[in-house]
Amino acid sequence: MAPDNLTPTQQASLRAVMNRIVPTDAFPSAWEAGAGNYVLRQLSGDLAQQADLIRSGLEALEAEAQATGPAGFAALAPDAQDV
């Protein structure tokens, strides 16, 4: 699903965050299980009024990752995403 309300970088960060909360183990990760598509649909629908807040948080997360590490948030190793 290509969201109209998130940039590709924001979507990658959202995916990484969700997959840190529910990582792949014997079961699919959050994104693989479809939770990402659900959130993206909600941001285009019932939660549209929250989209700016979510975008701002994802941008702040990306800026912090780039300022303190070697890459953007989604490109960091999972253990580095937890810091």
NORPEWO-V358896 format. One record per backbone hydrogen bond with DSSP energy under -0.5 kcal/mol. CO is the residue of the C=O (numbers start at 1). NH is the residue of the N-H. If there is no record, write none. Layout:
<<CO:NH> <CO:NH>>
This chain:
<<1:3> <7:11> <8:12> <9:13> <10:14> <11:15> <12:16> <13:17> <14:18> <15:19> <16:20> <17:20> <17:21> <18:22> <22:30> <27:25> <29:33> <30:35> <31:34> <34:38> <35:39> <36:40> <37:41> <38:42> <39:43> <40:44> <41:44> <41:45> <42:45> <42:47> <45:48> <47:50> <47:51> <48:51> <50:54> <51:55> <52:56> <53:57> <54:58> <55:59> <56:60> <57:61> <58:62> <59:63> <60:64> <61:65> <62:66> <63:67> <64:68> <65:69> <72:75> <72:76> <73:76> <77:80> <77:81> <78:82> <80:83>>
